Each structure stands twice: as C-alpha cells, then as structure tokens.
C-alpha cells in the first residue's frame, strides 16, 4: 500500500473515532482538530458516509451510525 494511502486511511479512522467519542461534531470542528482543509475533511466524510459509518443529521453536523465497526491498528 502506498504511504499516502496508508496516511489517508489512518486519518479517516481518526476522524471516525473522534466523531464517535464526541457524539455529534461540526465539519469546522473536524477541520480545526485535524488541521486539514475543509475539502479534505469533506472527502474523508464522504468515504465514511458511503460506507454507512457516519451520517449528517443537519447541514454541517456529523454523527456515527449504529453500524458495528471493528477497529484494528
């Protein structure tokens, strides 16, 4: 796996865990927490949403779904 792909997957996992721990977070909170651009965080959220791991109950807010996830390192 390319280092850039591994870095992206690690970041997406961290984003998911952050949302899971906090309950509901805004897109801006994620941008501030991870120090990445809004466009990058949106791409990460799109991956998580596509896989039914997060959902947006209202514009700009994100929460995890009830889908079971096995997190491994």
mmCIF file of the N, C-alpha and C atoms, coordinates in Angstrom:
data_MODEL
# 
_entry.id   MODEL 
# 
loop_
_atom_site.group_PDB 
_atom_site.id 
_atom_site.type_symbol 
_atom_site.label_atom_id 
_atom_site.label_alt_id 
_atom_site.label_comp_id 
_atom_site.label_asym_id 
_atom_site.label_entity_id 
_atom_site.label_seq_id 
_atom_site.pdbx_PDB_ins_code 
_atom_site.Cartn_x 
_atom_site.Cartn_y 
_atom_site.Cartn_z 
_atom_site.occupancy 
_atom_site.B_iso_or_equiv 
_atom_site.pdbx_formal_charge 
_atom_site.auth_seq_id 
_atom_site.auth_comp_id 
_atom_site.auth_asym_id 
_atom_site.auth_atom_id 
_atom_site.pdbx_PDB_model_num 
ATOM 1   N N  . UNK A 1 1  ? 0.852   -1.178 0.000  1.00 0.00 ? 1  UNK A N  1 
ATOM 2   C CA . UNK A 1 1  ? 0.000   0.000  0.000  1.00 0.00 ? 1  UNK A CA 1 
ATOM 3   C C  . UNK A 1 1  ? 0.899   1.243  0.000  1.00 0.00 ? 1  UNK A C  1 
ATOM 4   N N  . UNK A 1 2  ? 0.535   2.237  -0.785 1.00 0.00 ? 2  UNK A N  1 
ATOM 5   C CA . UNK A 1 2  ? 1.299   3.479  -0.856 1.00 0.00 ? 2  UNK A CA 1 
ATOM 6   C C  . UNK A 1 2  ? 1.276   4.184  0.498  1.00 0.00 ? 2  UNK A C  1 
ATOM 7   N N  . UNK A 1 3  ? 2.361   4.868  0.841  1.00 0.00 ? 3  UNK A N  1 
ATOM 8   C CA . UNK A 1 3  ? 2.369   5.629  2.102  1.00 0.00 ? 3  UNK A CA 1 
ATOM 9   C C  . UNK A 1 3  ? 1.238   6.656  2.166  1.00 0.00 ? 3  UNK A C  1 
ATOM 10  N N  . UNK A 1 4  ? 0.919   7.293  1.026  1.00 0.00 ? 4  UNK A N  1 
ATOM 11  C CA . UNK A 1 4  ? -0.152  8.293  1.022  1.00 0.00 ? 4  UNK A CA 1 
ATOM 12  C C  . UNK A 1 4  ? -1.517  7.650  1.300  1.00 0.00 ? 4  UNK A C  1 
ATOM 13  N N  . UNK A 1 5  ? -1.727  6.440  0.780  1.00 0.00 ? 5  UNK A N  1 
ATOM 14  C CA . UNK A 1 5  ? -2.976  5.724  1.034  1.00 0.00 ? 5  UNK A CA 1 
ATOM 15  C C  . UNK A 1 5  ? -3.070  5.333  2.498  1.00 0.00 ? 5  UNK A C  1 
ATOM 16  N N  . UNK A 1 6  ? -1.982  4.851  3.047  1.00 0.00 ? 6  UNK A N  1 
ATOM 17  C CA . UNK A 1 6  ? -1.947  4.468  4.457  1.00 0.00 ? 6  UNK A CA 1 
ATOM 18  C C  . UNK A 1 6  ? -2.218  5.678  5.351  1.00 0.00 ? 6  UNK A C  1 
ATOM 19  N N  . UNK A 1 7  ? -1.637  6.818  5.000  1.00 0.00 ? 7  UNK A N  1 
ATOM 20  C CA . UNK A 1 7  ? -1.838  8.051  5.766  1.00 0.00 ? 7  UNK A CA 1 
ATOM 21  C C  . UNK A 1 7  ? -3.308  8.468  5.708  1.00 0.00 ? 7  UNK A C  1 
ATOM 22  N N  . UNK A 1 8  ? -3.922  8.364  4.527  1.00 0.00 ? 8  UNK A N  1 
ATOM 23  C CA . UNK A 1 8  ? -5.330  8.727  4.364  1.00 0.00 ? 8  UNK A CA 1 
ATOM 24  C C  . UNK A 1 8  ? -6.218  7.816  5.205  1.00 0.00 ? 8  UNK A C  1 
ATOM 25  N N  . UNK A 1 9  ? -5.974  6.514  5.154  1.00 0.00 ? 9  UNK A N  1 
ATOM 26  C CA . UNK A 1 9  ? -6.791  5.575  5.917  1.00 0.00 ? 9  UNK A CA 1 
ATOM 27  C C  . UNK A 1 9  ? -6.636  5.804  7.419  1.00 0.00 ? 9  UNK A C  1 
ATOM 28  N N  . UNK A 1 10 ? -5.428  6.104  7.851  1.00 0.00 ? 10 UNK A N  1 
ATOM 29  C CA . UNK A 1 10 ? -5.182  6.396  9.265  1.00 0.00 ? 10 UNK A CA 1 
ATOM 30  C C  . UNK A 1 10 ? -5.960  7.642  9.684  1.00 0.00 ? 10 UNK A C  1 
ATOM 31  N N  . UNK A 1 11 ? -5.961  8.665  8.824  1.00 0.00 ? 11 UNK A N  1 
ATOM 32  C CA . UNK A 1 11 ? -6.685  9.904  9.123  1.00 0.00 ? 11 UNK A CA 1 
ATOM 33  C C  . UNK A 1 11 ? -8.194  9.660  9.165  1.00 0.00 ? 11 UNK A C  1 
ATOM 34  N N  . UNK A 1 12 ? -8.706  8.899  8.211  1.00 0.00 ? 12 UNK A N  1 
ATOM 35  C CA . UNK A 1 12 ? -10.141 8.612  8.185  1.00 0.00 ? 12 UNK A CA 1 
ATOM 36  C C  . UNK A 1 12 ? -10.560 7.846  9.437  1.00 0.00 ? 12 UNK A C  1 
ATOM 37  N N  . UNK A 1 13 ? -9.740  6.915  9.859  1.00 0.00 ? 13 UNK A N  1 
ATOM 38  C CA . UNK A 1 13 ? -10.022 6.165  11.088 1.00 0.00 ? 13 UNK A CA 1 
ATOM 39  C C  . UNK A 1 13 ? -10.039 7.112  12.288 1.00 0.00 ? 13 UNK A C  1 
ATOM 40  N N  . UNK A 1 14 ? -9.083  8.044  12.336 1.00 0.00 ? 14 UNK A N  1 
ATOM 41  C CA . UNK A 1 14 ? -9.022  9.006  13.435 1.00 0.00 ? 14 UNK A CA 1 
ATOM 42  C C  . UNK A 1 14 ? -10.248 9.920  13.423 1.00 0.00 ? 14 UNK A C  1 
ATOM 43  N N  . UNK A 1 15 ? -10.690 10.331 12.247 1.00 0.00 ? 15 UNK A N  1 
ATOM 44  C CA . UNK A 1 15 ? -11.889 11.169 12.120 1.00 0.00 ? 15 UNK A CA 1 
ATOM 45  C C  . UNK A 1 15 ? -13.101 10.406 12.653 1.00 0.00 ? 15 UNK A C  1 
ATOM 46  N N  . UNK A 1 16 ? -13.240 9.146  12.248 1.00 0.00 ? 16 UNK A N  1 
ATOM 47  C CA . UNK A 1 16 ? -14.365 8.332  12.724 1.00 0.00 ? 16 UNK A CA 1 
ATOM 48  C C  . UNK A 1 16 ? -14.339 8.214  14.250 1.00 0.00 ? 16 UNK A C  1 
ATOM 49  N N  . UNK A 1 17 ? -13.177 7.929  14.809 1.00 0.00 ? 17 UNK A N  1 
ATOM 50  C CA . UNK A 1 17 ? -13.066 7.757  16.260 1.00 0.00 ? 17 UNK A CA 1 
ATOM 51  C C  . UNK A 1 17 ? -13.375 9.066  16.989 1.00 0.00 ? 17 UNK A C  1 
ATOM 52  N N  . UNK A 1 18 ? -12.943 10.186 16.434 1.00 0.00 ? 18 UNK A N  1 
ATOM 53  C CA . UNK A 1 18 ? -13.221 11.494 17.028 1.00 0.00 ? 18 UNK A CA 1 
ATOM 54  C C  . UNK A 1 18 ? -14.727 11.754 17.063 1.00 0.00 ? 18 UNK A C  1 
ATOM 55  N N  . UNK A 1 19 ? -15.404 11.505 15.946 1.00 0.00 ? 19 UNK A N  1 
ATOM 56  C CA . UNK A 1 19 ? -16.856 11.702 15.892 1.00 0.00 ? 19 UNK A CA 1 
ATOM 57  C C  . UNK A 1 19 ? -17.551 10.749 16.865 1.00 0.00 ? 19 UNK A C  1 
ATOM 58  N N  . UNK A 1 20 ? -17.107 9.505  16.900 1.00 0.00 ? 20 UNK A N  1 
ATOM 59  C CA . UNK A 1 20 ? -17.705 8.503  17.776 1.00 0.00 ? 20 UNK A CA 1 
ATOM 60  C C  . UNK A 1 20 ? -17.583 8.904  19.249 1.00 0.00 ? 20 UNK A C  1 
ATOM 61  N N  . UNK A 1 21 ? -16.434 9.447  19.625 1.00 0.00 ? 21 UNK A N  1 
ATOM 62  C CA . UNK A 1 21 ? -16.207 9.853  21.018 1.00 0.00 ? 21 UNK A CA 1 
ATOM 63  C C  . UNK A 1 21 ? -17.025 11.087 21.393 1.00 0.00 ? 21 UNK A C  1 
ATOM 64  N N  . UNK A 1 22 ? -17.162 12.023 20.463 1.00 0.00 ? 22 UNK A N  1 
ATOM 65  C CA . UNK A 1 22 ? -17.834 13.286 20.744 1.00 0.00 ? 22 UNK A CA 1 
ATOM 66  C C  . UNK A 1 22 ? -19.344 13.240 20.556 1.00 0.00 ? 22 UNK A C  1 
ATOM 67  N N  . UNK A 1 23 ? -19.843 12.277 19.804 1.00 0.00 ? 23 UNK A N  1 
ATOM 68  C CA . UNK A 1 23 ? -21.280 12.206 19.552 1.00 0.00 ? 23 UNK A CA 1 
ATOM 69  C C  . UNK A 1 23 ? -21.643 12.896 18.252 1.00 0.00 ? 23 UNK A C  1 
ATOM 70  N N  . UNK A 1 24 ? -21.770 14.209 18.296 1.00 0.00 ? 24 UNK A N  1 
ATOM 71  C CA . UNK A 1 24 ? -22.062 14.999 17.100 1.00 0.00 ? 24 UNK A CA 1 
ATOM 72  C C  . UNK A 1 24 ? -21.041 16.117 17.019 1.00 0.00 ? 24 UNK A C  1 
ATOM 73  N N  . UNK A 1 25 ? -20.450 16.285 15.853 1.00 0.00 ? 25 UNK A N  1 
ATOM 74  C CA . UNK A 1 25 ? -19.459 17.340 15.659 1.00 0.00 ? 25 UNK A CA 1 
ATOM 75  C C  . UNK A 1 25 ? -19.752 18.079 14.358 1.00 0.00 ? 25 UNK A C  1 
ATOM 76  N N  . UNK A 1 26 ? -19.228 19.299 14.275 1.00 0.00 ? 26 UNK A N  1 
ATOM 77  C CA . UNK A 1 26 ? -19.396 20.073 13.052 1.00 0.00 ? 26 UNK A CA 1 
ATOM 78  C C  . UNK A 1 26 ? -18.196 19.829 12.132 1.00 0.00 ? 26 UNK A C  1 
ATOM 79  N N  . UNK A 1 27 ? -18.404 20.114 10.868 1.00 0.00 ? 27 UNK A N  1 
ATOM 80  C CA . UNK A 1 27 ? -17.318 19.998 9.911  1.00 0.00 ? 27 UNK A CA 1 
ATOM 81  C C  . UNK A 1 27 ? -16.165 20.903 10.336 1.00 0.00 ? 27 UNK A C  1 
ATOM 82  N N  . UNK A 1 28 ? -16.482 22.098 10.826 1.00 0.00 ? 28 UNK A N  1 
ATOM 83  C CA . UNK A 1 28 ? -15.431 23.040 11.239 1.00 0.00 ? 28 UNK A CA 1 
ATOM 84  C C  . UNK A 1 28 ? -14.634 22.504 12.429 1.00 0.00 ? 28 UNK A C  1 
ATOM 85  N N  . UNK A 1 29 ? -15.284 21.826 13.363 1.00 0.00 ? 29 UNK A N  1 
ATOM 86  C CA . UNK A 1 29 ? -14.567 21.220 14.485 1.00 0.00 ? 29 UNK A CA 1 
ATOM 87  C C  . UNK A 1 29 ? -13.544 20.205 13.981 1.00 0.00 ? 29 UNK A C  1 
ATOM 88  N N  . UNK A 1 30 ? -13.926 19.431 12.966 1.00 0.00 ? 30 UNK A N  1 
ATOM 89  C CA . UNK A 1 30 ? -13.012 18.443 12.394 1.00 0.00 ? 30 UNK A CA 1 
ATOM 90  C C  . UNK A 1 30 ? -11.843 19.123 11.694 1.00 0.00 ? 30 UNK A C  1 
ATOM 91  N N  . UNK A 1 31 ? -12.114 20.185 10.962 1.00 0.00 ? 31 UNK A N  1 
ATOM 92  C CA . UNK A 1 31 ? -11.057 20.947 10.294 1.00 0.00 ? 31 UNK A CA 1 
ATOM 93  C C  . UNK A 1 31 ? -10.067 21.462 11.337 1.00 0.00 ? 31 UNK A C  1 
ATOM 94  N N  . UNK A 1 32 ? -10.587 22.034 12.419 1.00 0.00 ? 32 UNK A N  1 
ATOM 95  C CA . UNK A 1 32 ? -9.731  22.580 13.474 1.00 0.00 ? 32 UNK A CA 1 
ATOM 96  C C  . UNK A 1 32 ? -8.941  21.489 14.185 1.00 0.00 ? 32 UNK A C  1 
ATOM 97  N N  . UNK A 1 33 ? -9.586  20.374 14.485 1.00 0.00 ? 33 UNK A N  1 
ATOM 98  C CA . UNK A 1 33 ? -8.941  19.273 15.215 1.00 0.00 ? 33 UNK A CA 1 
ATOM 99  C C  . UNK A 1 33 ? -7.821  18.634 14.410 1.00 0.00 ? 33 UNK A C  1 
ATOM 100 N N  . UNK A 1 34 ? -8.058  18.407 13.128 1.00 0.00 ? 34 UNK A N  1 
ATOM 101 C CA . UNK A 1 34 ? -7.090  17.664 12.321 1.00 0.00 ? 34 UNK A CA 1 
ATOM 102 C C  . UNK A 1 34 ? -6.172  18.559 11.499 1.00 0.00 ? 34 UNK A C  1 
ATOM 103 N N  . UNK A 1 35 ? -6.429  19.860 11.491 1.00 0.00 ? 35 UNK A N  1 
ATOM 104 C CA . UNK A 1 35 ? -5.555  20.793 10.792 1.00 0.00 ? 35 UNK A CA 1 
ATOM 105 C C  . UNK A 1 35 ? -5.467  20.546 9.289  1.00 0.00 ? 35 UNK A C  1 
ATOM 106 N N  . UNK A 1 36 ? -6.587  20.176 8.694  1.00 0.00 ? 36 UNK A N  1 
ATOM 107 C CA . UNK A 1 36 ? -6.630  19.934 7.255  1.00 0.00 ? 36 UNK A CA 1 
ATOM 108 C C  . UNK A 1 36 ? -7.699  20.827 6.635  1.00 0.00 ? 36 UNK A C  1 
ATOM 109 N N  . UNK A 1 37 ? -7.709  20.894 5.327  1.00 0.00 ? 37 UNK A N  1 
ATOM 110 C CA . UNK A 1 37 ? -8.649  21.787 4.652  1.00 0.00 ? 37 UNK A CA 1 
ATOM 111 C C  . UNK A 1 37 ? -10.084 21.251 4.734  1.00 0.00 ? 37 UNK A C  1 
ATOM 112 N N  . UNK A 1 38 ? -11.053 22.150 4.625  1.00 0.00 ? 38 UNK A N  1 
ATOM 113 C CA . UNK A 1 38 ? -12.455 21.704 4.607  1.00 0.00 ? 38 UNK A CA 1 
ATOM 114 C C  . UNK A 1 38 ? -12.716 20.698 3.478  1.00 0.00 ? 38 UNK A C  1 
ATOM 115 N N  . UNK A 1 39 ? -12.072 20.876 2.341  1.00 0.00 ? 39 UNK A N  1 
ATOM 116 C CA . UNK A 1 39 ? -12.274 19.956 1.206  1.00 0.00 ? 39 UNK A CA 1 
ATOM 117 C C  . UNK A 1 39 ? -11.762 18.558 1.551  1.00 0.00 ? 39 UNK A C  1 
ATOM 118 N N  . UNK A 1 40 ? -10.624 18.480 2.210  1.00 0.00 ? 40 UNK A N  1 
ATOM 119 C CA . UNK A 1 40 ? -10.070 17.176 2.594  1.00 0.00 ? 40 UNK A CA 1 
ATOM 120 C C  . UNK A 1 40 ? -10.960 16.484 3.610  1.00 0.00 ? 40 UNK A C  1 
ATOM 121 N N  . UNK A 1 41 ? -11.432 17.227 4.601  1.00 0.00 ? 41 UNK A N  1 
ATOM 122 C CA . UNK A 1 41 ? -12.304 16.604 5.607  1.00 0.00 ? 41 UNK A CA 1 
ATOM 123 C C  . UNK A 1 41 ? -13.606 16.171 4.959  1.00 0.00 ? 41 UNK A C  1 
ATOM 124 N N  . UNK A 1 42 ? -14.089 16.922 3.967  1.00 0.00 ? 42 UNK A N  1 
ATOM 125 C CA . UNK A 1 42 ? -15.317 16.531 3.278  1.00 0.00 ? 42 UNK A CA 1 
ATOM 126 C C  . UNK A 1 42 ? -15.123 15.227 2.517  1.00 0.00 ? 42 UNK A C  1 
ATOM 127 N N  . UNK A 1 43 ? -13.957 15.066 1.885  1.00 0.00 ? 43 UNK A N  1 
ATOM 128 C CA . UNK A 1 43 ? -13.666 13.801 1.187  1.00 0.00 ? 43 UNK A CA 1 
ATOM 129 C C  . UNK A 1 43 ? -13.642 12.636 2.179  1.00 0.00 ? 43 UNK A C  1 
ATOM 130 N N  . UNK A 1 44 ? -13.029 12.861 3.337  1.00 0.00 ? 44 UNK A N  1 
ATOM 131 C CA . UNK A 1 44 ? -12.981 11.809 4.360  1.00 0.00 ? 44 UNK A CA 1 
ATOM 132 C C  . UNK A 1 44 ? -14.389 11.461 4.834  1.00 0.00 ? 44 UNK A C  1 
ATOM 133 N N  . UNK A 1 45 ? -15.204 12.480 5.057  1.00 0.00 ? 45 UNK A N  1 
ATOM 134 C CA . UNK A 1 45 ? -16.583 12.250 5.497  1.00 0.00 ? 45 UNK A CA 1 
ATOM 135 C C  . UNK A 1 45 ? -17.396 11.540 4.421  1.00 0.00 ? 45 UNK A C  1 
ATOM 136 N N  . UNK A 1 46 ? -17.122 11.840 3.161  1.00 0.00 ? 46 UNK A N  1 
ATOM 137 C CA . UNK A 1 46 ? -17.804 11.150 2.063  1.00 0.00 ? 46 UNK A CA 1 
ATOM 138 C C  . UNK A 1 46 ? -17.484 9.662  2.078  1.00 0.00 ? 46 UNK A C  1 
ATOM 139 N N  . UNK A 1 47 ? -16.222 9.309  2.339  1.00 0.00 ? 47 UNK A N  1 
ATOM 140 C CA . UNK A 1 47 ? -15.828 7.895  2.427  1.00 0.00 ? 47 UNK A CA 1 
ATOM 141 C C  . UNK A 1 47 ? -16.577 7.222  3.577  1.00 0.00 ? 47 UNK A C  1 
ATOM 142 N N  . UNK A 1 48 ? -16.595 7.882  4.734  1.00 0.00 ? 48 UNK A N  1 
ATOM 143 C CA . UNK A 1 48 ? -17.272 7.310  5.898  1.00 0.00 ? 48 UNK A CA 1 
ATOM 144 C C  . UNK A 1 48 ? -18.784 7.207  5.668  1.00 0.00 ? 48 UNK A C  1 
ATOM 145 N N  . UNK A 1 49 ? -19.358 8.213  5.048  1.00 0.00 ? 49 UNK A N  1 
ATOM 146 C CA . UNK A 1 49 ? -20.794 8.202  4.758  1.00 0.00 ? 49 UNK A CA 1 
ATOM 147 C C  . UNK A 1 49 ? -21.143 7.117  3.741  1.00 0.00 ? 49 UNK A C  1 
ATOM 148 N N  . UNK A 1 50 ? -20.347 6.987  2.704  1.00 0.00 ? 50 UNK A N  1 
ATOM 149 C CA . UNK A 1 50 ? -20.566 5.969  1.673  1.00 0.00 ? 50 UNK A CA 1 
ATOM 150 C C  . UNK A 1 50 ? -20.587 4.571  2.288  1.00 0.00 ? 50 UNK A C  1 
ATOM 151 N N  . UNK A 1 51 ? -19.755 4.364  3.306  1.00 0.00 ? 51 UNK A N  1 
ATOM 152 C CA . UNK A 1 51 ? -19.671 3.069  3.982  1.00 0.00 ? 51 UNK A CA 1 
ATOM 153 C C  . UNK A 1 51 ? -20.635 2.966  5.164  1.00 0.00 ? 51 UNK A C  1 
ATOM 154 N N  . UNK A 1 52 ? -21.577 3.925  5.256  1.00 0.00 ? 52 UNK A N  1 
ATOM 155 C CA . UNK A 1 52 ? -22.620 3.923  6.285  1.00 0.00 ? 52 UNK A CA 1 
ATOM 156 C C  . UNK A 1 52 ? -22.056 3.954  7.701  1.00 0.00 ? 52 UNK A C  1 
ATOM 157 N N  . UNK A 1 53 ? -20.961 4.695  7.886  1.00 0.00 ? 53 UNK A N  1 
ATOM 158 C CA . UNK A 1 53 ? -20.355 4.802  9.213  1.00 0.00 ? 53 UNK A CA 1 
ATOM 159 C C  . UNK A 1 53 ? -20.691 6.124  9.896  1.00 0.00 ? 53 UNK A C  1 
ATOM 160 N N  . UNK A 1 54 ? -20.960 7.160  9.106  1.00 0.00 ? 54 UNK A N  1 
ATOM 161 C CA . UNK A 1 54 ? -21.391 8.438  9.664  1.00 0.00 ? 54 UNK A CA 1 
ATOM 162 C C  . UNK A 1 54 ? -22.584 8.943  8.859  1.00 0.00 ? 54 UNK A C  1 
ATOM 163 N N  . UNK A 1 55 ? -23.328 9.861  9.476  1.00 0.00 ? 55 UNK A N  1 
ATOM 164 C CA . UNK A 1 55 ? -24.436 10.492 8.771  1.00 0.00 ? 55 UNK A CA 1 
ATOM 165 C C  . UNK A 1 55 ? -24.497 11.948 9.216  1.00 0.00 ? 55 UNK A C  1 
ATOM 166 N N  . UNK A 1 56 ? -25.184 12.727 8.431  1.00 0.00 ? 56 UNK A N  1 
ATOM 167 C CA . UNK A 1 56 ? -25.321 14.149 8.718  1.00 0.00 ? 56 UNK A CA 1 
ATOM 168 C C  . UNK A 1 56 ? -26.780 14.447 9.063  1.00 0.00 ? 56 UNK A C  1 
ATOM 169 N N  . UNK A 1 57 ? -27.101 14.551 10.370 1.00 0.00 ? 57 UNK A N  1 
ATOM 170 C CA . UNK A 1 57 ? -28.483 14.820 10.757 1.00 0.00 ? 57 UNK A CA 1 
ATOM 171 C C  . UNK A 1 57 ? -28.933 16.236 10.377 1.00 0.00 ? 57 UNK A C  1 
ATOM 172 N N  . UNK A 1 58 ? -27.988 17.154 10.279 1.00 0.00 ? 58 UNK A N  1 
ATOM 173 C CA . UNK A 1 58 ? -28.289 18.504 9.806  1.00 0.00 ? 58 UNK A CA 1 
ATOM 174 C C  . UNK A 1 58 ? -27.050 19.043 9.113  1.00 0.00 ? 58 UNK A C  1 
ATOM 175 N N  . UNK A 1 59 ? -27.239 20.007 8.270  1.00 0.00 ? 59 UNK A N  1 
ATOM 176 C CA . UNK A 1 59 ? -26.147 20.530 7.444  1.00 0.00 ? 59 UNK A CA 1 
ATOM 177 C C  . UNK A 1 59 ? -24.934 20.923 8.294  1.00 0.00 ? 59 UNK A C  1 
ATOM 178 N N  . UNK A 1 60 ? -23.778 20.336 7.967  1.00 0.00 ? 60 UNK A N  1 
ATOM 179 C CA . UNK A 1 60 ? -22.543 20.686 8.655  1.00 0.00 ? 60 UNK A CA 1 
ATOM 180 C C  . UNK A 1 60 ? -22.313 19.961 9.964  1.00 0.00 ? 60 UNK A C  1 
ATOM 181 N N  . UNK A 1 61 ? -23.219 19.087 10.353 1.00 0.00 ? 61 UNK A N  1 
ATOM 182 C CA . UNK A 1 61 ? -23.078 18.305 11.590 1.00 0.00 ? 61 UNK A CA 1 
ATOM 183 C C  . UNK A 1 61 ? -22.951 16.833 11.234 1.00 0.00 ? 61 UNK A C  1 
ATOM 184 N N  . UNK A 1 62 ? -22.160 16.092 11.987 1.00 0.00 ? 62 UNK A N  1 
ATOM 185 C CA . UNK A 1 62 ? -21.915 14.686 11.698 1.00 0.00 ? 62 UNK A CA 1 
ATOM 186 C C  . UNK A 1 62 ? -21.992 13.849 12.956 1.00 0.00 ? 62 UNK A C  1 
ATOM 187 N N  . UNK A 1 63 ? -22.530 12.653 12.822 1.00 0.00 ? 63 UNK A N  1 
ATOM 188 C CA . UNK A 1 63 ? -22.613 11.701 13.912 1.00 0.00 ? 63 UNK A CA 1 
ATOM 189 C C  . UNK A 1 63 ? -22.387 10.303 13.349 1.00 0.00 ? 63 UNK A C  1 
ATOM 190 N N  . UNK A 1 64 ? -21.997 9.369  14.205 1.00 0.00 ? 64 UNK A N  1 
ATOM 191 C CA . UNK A 1 64 ? -21.778 7.999  13.734 1.00 0.00 ? 64 UNK A CA 1 
ATOM 192 C C  . UNK A 1 64 ? -23.097 7.263  13.645 1.00 0.00 ? 64 UNK A C  1 
ATOM 193 N N  . UNK A 1 65 ? -23.129 6.236  12.827 1.00 0.00 ? 65 UNK A N  1 
ATOM 194 C CA . UNK A 1 65 ? -24.308 5.393  12.710 1.00 0.00 ? 65 UNK A CA 1 
ATOM 195 C C  . UNK A 1 65 ? -24.198 4.253  13.717 1.00 0.00 ? 65 UNK A C  1 
ATOM 196 N N  . UNK A 1 66 ? -25.183 3.396  13.727 1.00 0.00 ? 66 UNK A N  1 
ATOM 197 C CA . UNK A 1 66 ? -25.156 2.253  14.647 1.00 0.00 ? 66 UNK A CA 1 
ATOM 198 C C  . UNK A 1 66 ? -24.449 1.041  14.038 1.00 0.00 ? 66 UNK A C  1 
ATOM 199 N N  . UNK A 1 67 ? -23.921 1.199  12.847 1.00 0.00 ? 67 UNK A N  1 
ATOM 200 C CA . UNK A 1 67 ? -23.228 0.095  12.188 1.00 0.00 ? 67 UNK A CA 1 
ATOM 201 C C  . UNK A 1 67 ? -22.024 -0.344 13.029 1.00 0.00 ? 67 UNK A C  1 
ATOM 202 N N  . UNK A 1 68 ? -21.909 -1.649 13.223 1.00 0.00 ? 68 UNK A N  1 
ATOM 203 C CA . UNK A 1 68 ? -20.806 -2.196 14.019 1.00 0.00 ? 68 UNK A CA 1 
ATOM 204 C C  . UNK A 1 68 ? -19.489 -2.064 13.242 1.00 0.00 ? 68 UNK A C  1 
ATOM 205 N N  . UNK A 1 69 ? -18.454 -1.657 13.946 1.00 0.00 ? 69 UNK A N  1 
ATOM 206 C CA . UNK A 1 69 ? -17.144 -1.464 13.328 1.00 0.00 ? 69 UNK A CA 1 
ATOM 207 C C  . UNK A 1 69 ? -16.101 -2.156 14.177 1.00 0.00 ? 69 UNK A C  1 
ATOM 208 N N  . UNK A 1 70 ? -15.231 -2.902 13.509 1.00 0.00 ? 70 UNK A N  1 
ATOM 209 C CA . UNK A 1 70 ? -14.098 -3.497 14.208 1.00 0.00 ? 70 UNK A CA 1 
ATOM 210 C C  . UNK A 1 70 ? -12.879 -2.653 13.874 1.00 0.00 ? 70 UNK A C  1 
ATOM 211 N N  . UNK A 1 71 ? -12.370 -1.954 14.879 1.00 0.00 ? 71 UNK A N  1 
ATOM 212 C CA . UNK A 1 71 ? -11.211 -1.095 14.665 1.00 0.00 ? 71 UNK A CA 1 
ATOM 213 C C  . UNK A 1 71 ? -9.948  -1.869 14.987 1.00 0.00 ? 71 UNK A C  1 
ATOM 214 N N  . UNK A 1 72 ? -9.067  -1.952 14.007 1.00 0.00 ? 72 UNK A N  1 
ATOM 215 C CA . UNK A 1 72 ? -7.782  -2.598 14.246 1.00 0.00 ? 72 UNK A CA 1 
ATOM 216 C C  . UNK A 1 72 ? -6.688  -1.620 13.867 1.00 0.00 ? 72 UNK A C  1 
ATOM 217 N N  . UNK A 1 73 ? -5.507  -1.844 14.394 1.00 0.00 ? 73 UNK A N  1 
ATOM 218 C CA . UNK A 1 73 ? -4.414  -0.901 14.138 1.00 0.00 ? 73 UNK A CA 1 
ATOM 219 C C  . UNK A 1 73 ? -3.732  -1.141 12.817 1.00 0.00 ? 73 UNK A C  1 
# 
